[in-house]
Amino acid sequence: MQDADDEMVLETALNGTADAIVTHNVRDFLPAASRFNLRVVTPATAVEEIIK
C-alpha cells in the first residue's frame, strides 16, 4: 500500500477479524485487502446492505 495510514487500517481490520473495510478509498484498499479475502465497500454500499 502506498499510504502508511492505510496499512494501519488494513492491519486493524485483519486483527479485529472485520468482515469488510468501509471507505471512499476503495481503489487503494482493494488490491491489498483482496489478498486476505477482506471485502472493501463504499459507505453507500454498506448502508444499502444494512437496510436490506
Beta strands, then each sheet from edge to edge (+ up, - down):
strand 1: 20-22
strand 2: 39-41
sheet 1: 1+ 2+
end
